[in-house]
Amino acid sequence: VLSGLALAVALPLPSVALENGLARTPPMGWMSWERFRCNVDCQADPRNCISEQLFFDMADRLAEDGWRELGYEYINIDDCWSAKQRDAAGQLVPDPKRFPSGIKALADYVHARGLKLGIYGDLGIFTCGGYPGTMLEHVKQDAQTFAAWGVDMLKLDGCYSTAEEQAKGYPEMARALNATGRPIVYSCSWPAYQGGLPPKVNYTILAEVCNLWRNYDDIQDSWDSVLSIVDWFFTNQDVLQPAAGPGHWNDPDMLIIGNFGLSYEQSRSQMALWTVMAAPLLMSTDLRTISPSAKEILQNRLMIQINQDPLGIQGRRIVKEKSHIEVFLRPLSQAASALVFFSRRTDMPFRYTTSLARLHFPEDAVYEVQDVYVGKIIGALKTADNFSVVINPSGVVMWYLRPTALPVQPWHVVRHQAPAKSFRPALL
């Protein structure tokens, strides 16, 4: 309580912001940017341009192809949706040719399908794509506009704004969204524009202002891009991991599974690593043409259950081997855990042998282990037992471990404090 009071005295602002009760688990859904970018040429490419039709289509797919029932509920519009000018009253308006029905009608369509609508804004003169931004004097008006339209999530970017404007504008938008009375999940790009790390980024304040936030670079449709994000997040895990929890999440950016840049193994790896990170699962792919194999990865029920675990603890990298094998652990509710064995090798499948004892699991515990992708169950694995997993190049093996017998001492009470020594990455 005292730290909260100290914050409130230092900044008479955000204590109300995150009491919106939203995003208690990482948001799931679909977002237009990575796959469809700022394609506004609806004459040449009507099927793939940023228009209401694209969002109607994706809402139909989420509702009809089994996504919604698994938790994928947000349809998120990214940049380039608006007209190039605000109207006479200073209000943002959708492009009249590409969104002739208006955003309210789109929200109604989405809501009628049991889904939610997200929209994009930018704290600055322009959005990153050159459309009207939200200057400080427009913050309240834009929040009210989005609420009146029936929007359920706002992503607020930061192109064309200064650090000072961001420090004022991001908390101000949190207050403005709350003041509308409409529950609107607030995703902000604030830390990404400040390098993502202290001292420039104060994650204590951030968690009181935003429900989720972009910390790092935009994802691109390539394995190199995925690896660069994974490297940054886990190199800086001591700072980032304690900042995440119910209602406030680190966002490593969209899932690119189903596009062009990832192999099958790499797609499985992105899904597993994002899940261990307690990351939002926002797909950016064409759900009208997605392959069965990509769909199977994204619709893995056990994976989603792990991602949505109510404890909301972000996982950590606990082992980094000279053999280019890495191991990640995420503590889950009811003393369960998720383990990901990840290979950065590029030669051939690698047989990795270890034990739960070497991964710092408690002595004398016994686990039932389920392979998240294969579904196979291994009964009665003791902490001291050696085991081997075969990991494909740039692939993963992911395990869900449920204790069948536990030692007296509960072991992962590793909430929001610095990790215990046993959680330091160890070279085995």
VEXNULUM-619230 format. One record per residue: x, y, z of N, C-alpha, C in turn. Coordinates in pm, whole numbers, padded with zeros to 5 digits, always signed. Layout:
VEXNULUM-619230
XYZXYZXYZ...
//
This chain:
VEXNULUM-619230
+00084-00120+00000+00000+00000+00000+00087+00125+00000+00193+00123+00083+00278+00242+00091+00338+00278-00042+00387+00176-00117+00448+00209-00247+00343+00270-00339+00220+00220-00330+00112+00276-00411+00085+00420-00374+00088+00448-00241+00065+00585-00196+00177+00677-00243+00300+00626-00232+00414+00707-00276+00399+00743-00424+00358+00644-00503+00337+00669-00646+00230+00773-00667+00119+00760-00592+00007+00851-00611+00047+00993-00575+00135+01005-00475+00181+01139-00436+00272+01194-00545+00361+01109-00595+00455+01154-00698+00381+01189-00827+00279+01111-00859+00203+01130-00984+00056+01118-00949-00017+01228-00941-00155+01217-00896-00241+01157-01007-00206+01037-01052-00275+00988-01170-00327+00847-01163-00245+00743-01180-00309+00630-01244-00373+00528-01154-00375+00548-01022-00421+00438-00939-00556+00382-00987-00640+00468-01044-00769+00419-01094-00756+00341-01223-00650+00368-01297-00646+00319-01435-00662+00170-01446-00582+00098-01366-00585-00046-01385-00691-00115-01302-00769-00036-01232-00881-00097-01162-00998-00115-01258-00967-00130-01387-01077-00153-01482-01117-00300-01485-01045-00384-01411-01084-00525-01397-01071-00605-01525-01001-00551-01625-00995-00616-01757-00864-00692-01776-00863-00776-01877-00742-00850-01917-00682-00926-01798-00765-00996-01724-00715-01074-01611-00629-01191-01660-00652-01233-01783-00560-01324-01852-00518-01255-01982-00409-01299-02046-00363-01227-02165-00471-01225-02275-00497-01107-02334-00599-01099-02439-00565-01190-02558-00671-01243-02619-00656-01331-02735-00745-01280-02848-00695-01292-02970-00777-01250-03084-00696-01239-03211-00735-01143-03291-00677-01124-03424-00649-00977-03445-00539-00947-03513-00501-00808-03539-00452-00794-03682-00484-00683-03745-00460-00672-03890-00315-00643-03929-00235-00584-03840-00113-00518-03889-00012-00607-03959+00037-00711-03891+00155-00779-03948+00123-00835-04087+00004-00891-04103-00029-00955-04230-00077-00857-04336-00157-00755-04296-00221-00670-04396-00168-00526-04398-00087-00491-04299-00014-00363-04294-00106-00243-04321-00058-00156-04413-00133-00034-04444-00177-00040-04591-00227-00155-04631-00275-00173-04769-00411-00104-04781-00414+00013-04845-00539+00089-04857-00590+00094-05001-00526+00017-05089-00567+00016-05230-00679-00085-05254-00800-00043-05221-00914-00135-05232-00959-00154-05376-00913-00069-05464-00947-00088-05605-00869-00205-05663-00738-00205-05638-00652-00311-05692-00662-00439-05610-00688-00426-05479-00682-00543-05390-00796-00541-05288-00921-00551-05338-01036-00535-05248-01041-00637-05135-00986-00754-05159-00996-00862-05060-00902-00843-04942-00791-00775-04965-00686-00766-04862-00658-00625-04812-00735-00528-04858-00709-00391-04814-00773-00367-04677-00726-00263-04607-00779-00229-04475-00917-00164-04496-01020-00246-04483-01158-00199-04506-01251-00275-04413-01373-00228-04402-01468-00298-04314-01489-00442-04358-01478-00467-04490-01500-00603-04538-01399-00702-04479-01274-00658-04469-01170-00745-04411-01208-00783-04267-01259-00686-04192-01292-00712-04051-01423-00791-04038-01518-00766-04127-01638-00852-04131-01596-00998-04157-01509-01014-04256-01462-01149-04292-01395-01219-04174-01305-01148-04106-01229-01209-03996-01320-01237-03877-01420-01150-03854-01517-01176-03747-01594-01305-03777-01632-01322-03903-01702-01446-03942-01615-01568-03916-01487-01557-03952-01397-01671-03933-01378-01702-03784-01357-01599-03702-01340-01623-03558-01465-01689-03499-01582-01644-03546-01708-01695-03491-01742-01836-03541-01702-01867-03664-01750-01990-03727-01648-02104-03732-01520-02072-03713-01417-02175-03733-01353-02223-03602-01426-02207-03493-01379-02264-03366-01285-02176-03285-01256-02055-03332-01162-01968-03260-01226-01908-03135-01347-01857-03152-01412-01784-03041-01424-01872-02916-01463-01997-02935-01484-02088-02822-01354-02114-02747-01242-02096-02813-01111-02118-02749-01060-01992-02678-01129-01881-02696-01089-01757-02628-01041-01647-02720-01027-01677-02851-00987-01570-02945-01107-01480-02970-01113-01367-02897-01237-01289-02900-01222-01148-02956-01099-01096-02965-01082-00959-03014-01053-00956-03163-01124-00868-03234-01091-00836-03374-01033-00696-03369-00904-00682-03392-00837-00554-03371-00796-00486-03501-00853-00367-03522-00814-00282-03634-00682-00216-03595-00585-00217-03685-00460-00145-03659-00461-00014-03739-00347+00036-03776-00334+00168-03838-00406+00175-03974-00425+00298-04020-00471+00328-04157-00621+00308-04178-00699+00311-04070-00845+00297-04083-00916+00429-04103-00851+00538-04065-00926+00665-04060-00914+00745-04188-00999+00846-04198-00982+00947-04304-00855+01025-04274-00807+01099-04373-00681+01172-04355-00698+01299-04271-00822+01340-04248-00848+01458-04165-00954+01427-04061-00947+01495-03947-01058+01494-03852-01174+01575-03912-01295+01557-03859-01409+01633-03911-01412+01773-03850-01515+01850-03885-01523+01991-03842-01527+02003-03690-01580+01900-03623-01586+01904-03477-01457+01850-03412-01359+01820-03495-01231+01770-03443-01233+01621-03413-01335+01550-03461-01350+01409-03430-01281+01322-03536-01222+01209-03490-01169+01110-03584-01285+01048-03660-01267+01027-03789-01371+00960-03868-01306+00849-03951-01377+00737-03969-01323+00631-04054-01323+00675-04200-01232+00618-04278-01228+00648-04422-01365+00612-04482-01433+00710-04546-01571+00685-04592-01581+00582-04704-01475+00567-04784-01480+00468-04893-01454+00328-04841-01361+00315-04747-01321+00183-04701-01404+00134-04582-01463+00227-04508-01550+00192-04394-01684+00265-04406-01757+00240-04516-01880+00317-04541-01985+00301-04432-01988+00188-04364-02090+00167-04260-02053+00236-04129-01926+00272-04113-01879+00334-03988-01834+00230-03887-01761+00276-03788-01703+00185-03688-01811+00131-03594-01912+00212-03562-02020+00166-03473-02089+00043-03533-02117+00048-03663-02183-00066-03729-02092-00189-03729-01961-00166-03746-01866-00276-03742-01862-00337-03601-01861-00251-03500-01863-00300-03361-01990-00381-03335-02103-00332-03384-02230-00405-03365-02223-00544-03431-02163-00549-03551-02150-00676-03624-02064-00774-03545-01953-00722-03494-01859-00803-03415-01925-00851-03286-01995-00761-03217-02061-00797-03090-02171-00900-03113-02240-00890-03224-02348-00986-03253-02293-01127-03270-02165-01138-03298-02101-01269-03312-02029-01313-03185-02057-01245-03076-01996-01283-02948-01849-01246-02939-01810-01145-03016-01669-01103-03021-01656-00958-02975-01532-00909-02968-01506-00771-02925-01421-00700-03029-01435-00568-03036-01364-00490-03137-01254-00405-03075-01135-00412-03134-01025-00324-03093-00996-00223-03202-00945-00107-03162-00910-00004-03260-00772+00052-03225-00718+00130-03318-00582+00182-03308-00583+00333-03305-00500+00388-03217-00473+00531-03218-00325+00554-03199-00284+00680-03205-00142+00711-03189-00128+00843-03117-00050+00841-03011-00028+00961-02931+00076+01048-03002+00031+01135-03090+00125+01219-03165+00050+01296-03272+00125+01369-03352+00062+01449-03459-00002+01356-03561+00073+01251-03597+00025+01152-03695+00037+01012-03637-00037+00919-03695-00010+00778-03668+00116+00740-03744+00167+00619-03718+00289+00575-03787+00266+00570-03938+00144+00546-03980+00111+00539-04123+00072+00673-04183+00079+00781-04104+00053+00914-04158-00092+00961-04147-00172+00895-04067-00312+00934-04046-00320+01023-03922-00435+01089-03897-00440+01182-03783-00409+01114-03650-00318+01172-03575-00284+01119-03444-00370+01183-03336-00342+01142-03212-00414+01197-03096-00318+01287-03020-00332+01418-03042-00253+01512-02964-00314+01520-02823-00240+01579-02730-00288+01583-02591-00427+01643-02579-00454+01748-02661-00585+01814-02651-00700+01727-02704-00666+01618-02774-00770+01531-02831-00792+01403-02750-00715+01384-02643-00720+01257-02570-00860+01225-02521-00922+01320-02452-01056+01295-02396-01159+01272-02506-01151+01356-02608-01247+01344-02719-01237+01209-02788-01114+01165-02811-01095+01037-02880-01142+00920-02794-01116+00927-02662-01163+00822-02572-01316+00814-02578-01380+00930-02577-01527+00933-02583-01580+00881-02716-01510+00916-02824-01549+00867-02958-01542+00715-02962-01430+00660-02916-01413+00513-02920-01521+00444-02835-01550+00501-02718-01652+00443-02632-01790+00449-02698-01820+00561-02761-01951+00578-02827-01966+00479-02943-01856+00446-03005-01859+00350-03117-01875+00205-03069-01852+00182-02939-01861+00045-02888-01732-00032-02895-01620+00040-02892-01487-00023-02899-01456-00090-02764-01386-00204-02769-01355-00282-02649-01206-00285-02614-01121-00241-02707-00977-00236-02680-00918-00122-02761-00822-00052-02701-00750+00052-02774-00601+00021-02769-00539+00018-02887-00393+00016-02893-00348+00158-02925-00271+00217-02834-00224+00354-02853-00074+00354-02882-00041+00384-03007+00098+00384-03053+00165+00516-03013+00292+00533-03055+00365+00651-03009+00447+00724-03113+00419+00699-03243+00494+00771-03347+00465+00922-03337+00566+01002-03373+00551+01148-03381+00512+01211-03248+00564+01154-03136+00542+01218-03006+00673+01219-02929+00687+01315-02839+00809+01326-02757+00792+01244-02629+00904+01222-02560+00900+01150-02433+00811+01222-02333+00813+01355-02335+00732+01435-02242+00584+01415-02273+00550+01420-02402+00409+01401-02442+00361+01261-02404+00450+01163-02418+00414+01026-02381+00390+01015-02231+00479+01077-02152+00466+01069-02006+00335+01132-01957+00287+01232-02030+00157+01293-01996+00042+01217-02058+00058+01185-02186-00054+01137-02266-00099+00996-02235-00005+00905-02209-00046+00766-02184-00130+00754-02055-00085+00813-01942-00170+00808-01823-00302+00884-01842-00295+00995-01918-00417+01074-01941-00521+00992-02018-00476+00914-02115-00569+00831-02191-00629+00722-02102-00550+00668-02010-00603+00568-01916-00719+00628-01837-00698+00749-01788-00804+00815-01710-00925+00846-01798-00897+00890-01921-01007+00926-02013-01090+00804-02050-01024+00691-02073-01098+00568-02105-01184+00526-01987-01128+00533-01866-01205+00499-01746-01326+00588-01729-01306+00717-01760-01413+00815-01741-01531+00792-01835-01508+00719-01945-01620+00693-02038-01720+00596-01977-01676+00517-01878-01765+00417-01820-01774+00289-01901-01710+00287-02018-01711+00165-02100-01585+00085-02071-01597-00048-02048-01474-00127-02027-01394-00138-02157-01278-00073-02161-01192-00074-02280-01051-00117-02238-01008-00232-02286-00872-00279-02258-00774-00181-02322-00670-00146-02248-00578-00040-02292-00440-00099-02317-00402-00099-02444-00270-00149-02487-00186-00029-02527-00071-00011-02462+00009+00106-02498+00149+00069-02543+00201+00150-02632+00334+00127-02688+00440+00211-02619+00404+00271-02509+00492+00363-02438+00633+00308-02415+00650+00191-02350+00788+00147-02322+00871+00121-02447+00806+00078-02556+00881+00050-02680+00951+00175-02731+00890+00292-02708+00949+00417-02756+01054+00471-02661+01065+00410-02542+01165+00453-02445+01273+00346-02424+01284+00252-02519+01388+00150-02511+01353+00029-02427+01236+00032-02364+01185-00087-02295+01245-00118-02159+01345-00042-02114+01416-00079-01990+01431+00039-01895+01441+00010-01764+01475+00116-01669+01612+00174-01701+01643+00297-01660+01556+00385-01580+01450+00459-01662+01459+00453-01795+01361+00529-01874+01220+00474-01860+01208+00342-01840+01076+00281-01826+01056+00238-01681+00950+00288-01619+00915+00249-01483+00798+00150-01491+00830+00021-01475+00726-00081-01493+00622-00079-01381+00656-00026-01266+00557-00015-01158+00447+00081-01200+00487+00197-01252+00389+00295-01300+00314+00240-01420+00386+00177-01511+00325+00126-01634+00211+00029-01603+00234-00058-01505+00133-00159-01468+00009-00093-01407+00023+00032-01362-00092+00104-01308-00164+00184-01416-00104+00193-01534-00162+00275-01641-00222+00190-01752-00156+00081-01787-00195+00006-01906-00224-00140-01874-00312-00202-01954-00341-00346-01939-00236-00433-02008-00179-00383-02114-00070-00452-02183+00011-00346-02254+00134-00381-02287+00221-00282-02349+00324-00349-02438+00355-00279-02546+00463-00322-02635+00594-00271-02578+00689-00365-02559+00818-00328-02499+00927-00308-02603+00908-00367-02721+01022-00386-02812+00977-00368-02956+01063-00404-03051+01038-00380-03193+00916-00454-03247+00863-00403-03358+00756-00472-03431+00805-00607-03482+00718-00705-03474+00752-00834-03532+00739-00827-03684+00829-00897-03753+00823-00910-03899+00801-01057-03931+00771-01085-04058+00738-01223-04096+00865-01304-04121+00943-01323-04015+01067-01400-04030+01108-01462-03898+01182-01572-03907+01235-01639-03789+01336-01551-03717+01417-01476-03795+01514-01384-03734+01444-01285-03642+01329-01235-03687+01253-01139-03608+01203-01204-03478+01148-01325-03489+01101-01397-03370+01217-01417-03272+01332-01461-03323+01447-01485-03235+01496-01357-03169+01494-01245-03243+01541-01119-03184+01451-01077-03068+01321-01102-03081+01226-01071-02974+01249-01163-02854+01263-01293-02881+01289-01390-02774+01418-01354-02700+01523-01321-02775+01651-01285-02714+01636-01165-02621+01568-01060-02671+01554-00938-02591+01473-00965-02465+01362-01036-02480+01274-01060-02366+01341-01145-02257+01415-01248-02299+01473-01336-02196+01607-01285-02145+01678-01206-02225+01799-01141-02173+01761-01044-02062+01643-00981-02077+01598-00880-01981+01488-00933-01888+01483-01065-01870+01371-01124-01794+01367-01078-01648+01481-01046-01588+01479-01005-01448+01399-00875-01429+01400-00790-01531+01323-00665-01527+01178-00690-01569+01161-00767-01676+01028-00780-01738+00936-00876-01665+00990-00987-01618+00905-01093-01562+00822-01046-01442+00879-00971-01348+00798-00929-01233+00690-00827-01270+00702-00763-01387+00606-00658-01425+00473-00715-01473+00473-00842-01512+00352-00902-01571+00264-00964-01464+00136-00968-01491+00042-01033-01401-00100-01002-01444-00200-01057-01378-00338-01034-01418-00370-00885-01430-00414-00845-01551-00448-00706-01576-00336-00623-01635-00213-00678-01641-00101-00599-01695+00008-00692-01751+00022-00691-01883+00105-00791-01952+00211-00728-02041+00328-00791-02046+00427-00761-02150+00375-00817-02282+00394-00741-02390+00343-00784-02521+00457-00793-02622+00502-00915-02652+00611-00933-02749+00565-00920-02895+00439-00882-02916+00380-00855-03047+00311-00979-03105+00262-00967-03226+00165-01061-03282+00223-01200-03312+00133-01296-03321+00168-01431-03369+00166-01428-03522+00275-01472-03583+00283-01470-03730+00265-01611-03789+00218-01704-03706+00191-01841-03750+00083-01838-03857+00107-01908-03969+00009-01910-04076+00045-01818-04191+00155-01744-04176+00198-01655-04283+00305-01721-04370+00414-01651-04400+00509-01698-04502+00649-01724-04448+00681-01667-04330+00821-01666-04286+00866-01779-04197+00771-01852-04137+00809-01955-04040+00784-02095-04094+00877-02185-04064+00853-02327-04093+00754-02382-03990+00716-02505-04008+00626-02573-03914+00686-02575-03774+00813-02615-03763+00879-02622-03632+00889-02484-03568+00923-02384-03648+00936-02248-03596+00801-02193-03550+00695-02231-03621+00560-02190-03581+00525-02248-03444+00555-02376-03426+00531-02440-03296+00614-02371-03187+00735-02332-03222+00821-02265-03124+00765-02129-03085+00719-02050-03183+00664-01918-03146+00546-01934-03050+00458-02028-03082+00339-02047-02997+00379-02087-02855+00473-02178-02843+00516-02226-02711+00586-02116-02631+00673-02040-02698+00749-01937-02628+00660-01820-02587+00563-01784-02671+00469-01676-02636+00382-01721-02516+00347-01850-02515+00266-01902-02406+00344-01901-02274+00470-01939-02279+00554-01936-02159+00573-01792-02110+00573-01697-02204+00588-01555-02167+00459-01494-02114+00352-01571-02107+00220-01516-02069+00185-01399-02160+00215-01416-02288+00194-01309-02385+00050-01308-02437+00001-01190-02475-00125-01186-02549-00111-01271-02675-00217-01342-02711-00216-01425-02833-00301-01354-02938-00236-01262-03010-00305-01186-03115-00250-01231-03250-00330-01311-03319-00288-01365-03448-00291-01255-03554-00197-01258-03648-00206-01168-03762-00178-01251-03887-00284-01313-03936-00273-01401-04051-00406-01400-04123-00414-01458-04241-00540-01461-04314-00619-01585-04272-00717-01565-04186-00795-01678-04133-00884-01742-04240-00898-01676-04356-00980-01731-04464-00906-01842-04539-00774-01836-04532-00693-01931-04612-00590-02006-04527-00600-01996-04395-00498-02055-04307-00489-02207-04328-00367-02260-04322-00346-02404-04344-00393-02483-04223-00432-02608-04244-00472-02692-04130-00362-02704-04025-00235-02711-04066-00128-02730-03967-00110-02604-03881-00120-02485-03942-00109-02361-03864-00228-02347-03770-00345-02383-03820-00467-02375-03738-00457-02468-03618-00402-02585-03640-00388-02683-03532-00296-02631-03420-00189-02564-03459-00098-02505-03360-00171-02398-03278-00239-02309-03349-00305-02196-03284-00427-02237-03202-00485-02353-03236-00604-02399-03164-00575-02511-03063-00449-02526-03025-00413-02629-02929-00471-02594-02791-00566-02675-02746-00642-02642-02624-00556-02637-02498-00465-02732-02485-00380-02734-02366-00286-02613-02366-00234-02578-02483-00149-02460-02497-00223-02335-02450-00347-02320-02496-00427-02202-02460-00458-02203-02311-00487-02319-02256-00512-02330-02112-00390-02282-02033-00272-02319-02079-00148-02276-02011-00130-02124-02027-00149-02075-02149-00135-01930-02172-00229-01851-02081-00350-01904-02064-00455-01832-01989-00457-01867-01840-00352-01927-01790-00350-01968-01650-00381-01850-01557-00475-01869-01464-00521-01756-01384-00416-01693-01293-00311-01766-01257-00205-01704-01175-00136-01591-01251-00123-01607-01381-00065-01500-01462+00081-01472-01438+00157-01575-01401+00301-01556-01381+00373-01575-01514+00454-01478-01552+00533-01490-01674+00649-01586-01650+00678-01671-01748+00785-01769-01733+00923-01709-01753+01023-01794-01726+01162-01750-01736+01245-01855-01810+01356-01810-01867+01455-01906-01919+01540-01949-01800+01547-02080-01778+01620-02129-01660+01750-02201-01698+01765-02238-01825+01887-02306-01870+01922-02256-02010+02052-02231-02030+02102-02196-02163+02227-02280-02184+02216-02382-02268+02324-02479-02282+02424-02439-02391+02548-02489-02376+02647-02473-02483+02604-02546-02609+02519-02645-02593+02471-02724-02709+02359-02651-02785+02330-02526-02745+02224-02444-02808+02084-02497-02779+02071-02562-02666+01938-02599-02613+01908-02503-02499+01785-02454-02496+01742-02366-02387+01617-02425-02324+01603-02402-02192+01486-02453-02120+01416-02336-02051+01283-02333-02066+01201-02227-02009+01098-02289-01916+01071-02220-01807+00976-02270-01707+00872-02163-01676+00746-02204-01678+00640-02114-01631+00561-02181-01520+00561-02123-01398+00480-02177-01289+00332-02151-01317+00248-02250-01288+00105-02240-01314+00027-02265-01185-00102-02241-01191-00185-02262-01073-00189-02410-01036-00228-02437-00912-00238-02573-00856-00105-02648-00862+00005-02572-00846+00142-02628-00842+00183-02699-00970+00111-02672-01079+00152-02725-01210+00259-02635-01271+00318-02682-01381+00422-02604-01450+00417-02634-01599+00470-02540-01676+00497-02566-01818+00647-02557-01840+00702-02656-01911+00843-02654-01949+00852-02651-02100+00939-02567-02153+00966-02567-02297+01114-02594-02318+01143-02698-02395+01280-02731-02437+01292-02682-02581+01382-02588-02602+01390-02516-02731+01528-02536-02791+01532-02573-02918+01660-02593-02986+01688-02479-03083+01805-02417-03066+01851-02318-03163+01944-02382-03267+01953-02511-03262+02041-02580-03356+01982-02576-03497+02069-02592-03596+02022-02591-03736+02072-02715-03810+02113-02819-03733+02170-02936-03801+02074-03055-03807+02034-03107-03692+01952-03228-03689+01883-03237-03554+01784-03326-03539+01720-03341-03408+01824-03375-03301+01805-03318-03183+01903-03330-03075+01838-03399-02955+01908-03500-02904+01857-03571-02786+01913-03502-02661+01825-03446-02583+01864-03369-02464+01822-03447-02340+01919-03473-02253+01893-03552-02132+01913-03465-02009+01815-03471-01919+01824-03395-01794+01732-03461-01692+01707-03394-01581+01609-03441-01483+01540-03318-01425+01426-03339-01363+01357-03227-01300+01440-03172-01183+01518-03257-01120+01606-03210-01011+01706-03108-01064+01761-03136-01183+01858-03043-01241+01792-02913-01287+01660-02919-01304+01584-02799-01341+01524-02731-01218+01576-02769-01101+01541-02705-00973+01398-02731-00929+01340-02842-00972+01209-02882-00917+01231-02935-00776+01126-02934-00692+01145-02976-00552+01174-03125-00541+01256-03159-00443+01287-03300-00417+01159-03375-00379+01159-03503-00409+01051-03594-00365+00914-03564-00426+00910-03483-00532+00781-03460-00598+00765-03563-00710+00640-03589-00746+00609-03680-00857+00509-03610-00947+00532-03620-01079+00449-03546-01174+00390-03638-01280+00269-03603-01322+00217-03656-01447+00252-03553-01554+00312-03600-01663+00361-03510-01767+00281-03532-01895+00234-03424-01953+00166-03435-02083+00242-03354-02186+00271-03415-02300+00334-03344-02412+00226-03256-02476+00250-03126-02477+00146-03031-02518+00109-03046-02666+00207-03075-02750+00178-03089-02893+00136-03231-02932+00199-03330-02873+00170-03469-02912+00051-03524-02834+00031-03474-02712-00079-03520-02629-00044-03638-02540+00067-03703-02568+00109-03823-02495+00131-03793-02347+00089-03885-02261+00104-03866-02116+00208-03962-02060+00300-03907-01981+00398-03988-01909+00355-03983-01762+00326-04098-01703+00280-04100-01564+00398-04111-01469+00383-04055-01351+00475-04078-01239+00621-04050-01271+00651-03928-01314+00791-03885-01331+00838-03824-01199+00941-03885-01141+00994-03834-01015+01100-03728-01044+01117-03638-00948+01214-03529-00964+01353-03583-00996+01392-03693-00936+01529-03745-00953+01548-03823-01083+01438-03860-01151+01450-03944-01272+01516-03868-01388+01612-03932-01453+01663-03877-01578+01563-03905-01690+01553-03811-01783+01468-03833-01901+01535-03766-02021+01492-03806-02141+01544-03745-02264+01429-03695-02349+01451-03582-02415+01357-03533-02516+01435-03512-02645+01370-03539-02757+01434-03516-02888+01372-03391-02948+01455-03288-02969+01407-03157-03013+01456-03131-03155+01363-03101-03244+01399-03074-03384+01467-02937-03396+01547-02917-03501+01612-02786-03522+01510-02673-03522+01541-02567-03452+01454-02450-03429+01314-02490-03384+01306-02603-03317+01178-02654-03269+01172-02659-03118+01059-02708-03068+01040-02720-02924+00980-02855-02888+01003-02895-02765+00919-02994-02698+00862-02920-02578+00730-02927-02562+00666-02855-02452+00592-02953-02363+00612-02939-02233+00550-03027-02136+00460-02948-02041+00350-03013-02004+00264-02965-01896+00278-03064-01781+00322-03017-01666+00349-03105-01552+00250-03077-01439+00183-03184-01399+00084-03174-01291+00130-03263-01177+00144-03207-01056+00195-03289-00946+00092-03393-00901+00138-03516-00884+00051-03619-00825+00091-03641-00680+00215-03604-00647+00261-03605-00507+00358-03489-00492+00336-03412-00388+00419-03292-00367+00492-03301-00234+00611-03242-00227+00679-03232-00098+00601-03137-00007+00637-03137+00120+00564-03055+00218+00577-02906+00184+00696-02866+00144+00724-02724+00120+00672-02681-00017+00574-02588-00025+00531-02542-00158+00648-02470-00224+00662-02486-00355+00788-02437-00414+00774-02318-00504+00662-02303-00579+00669-02177-00654+00575-02070-00602+00625-02012-00493+00564-01890-00443+00651-01776-00499+00691-01790-00628+00781-01691-00689+00697-01582-00754+00625-01508-00674+00542-01405-00734+00630-01288-00776+00590-01167-00743+00658-01053-00801+00777-01008-00720+00871-01097-00701+00997-01052-00643+01109-01104-00733+01228-01057-00705+01341-01105-00786+01348-01257-00772+01385-01325-00880+01387-01471-00875+01489-01522-00774+01456-01634-00715+01550-01697-00623+01672-01746-00698+01781-01771-00627+01905-01815-00694+01881-01937-00781+01792-02023-00736+01770-02147-00812+01709-02120-00949+01658-01998-00971+01600-01966-01101+01699-01902-01197+01824-01887-01153+01925-01834-01245+01950-01936-01357+01964-01888-01482+01999-01984-01588+02127-02058-01552+02124-02188-01562+02242-02267-01525+02292-02341-01649+02422-02344-01666+02479-02430-01772+02497-02568-01711+02423-02663-01763+02431-02798-01704+02553-02872-01761
//
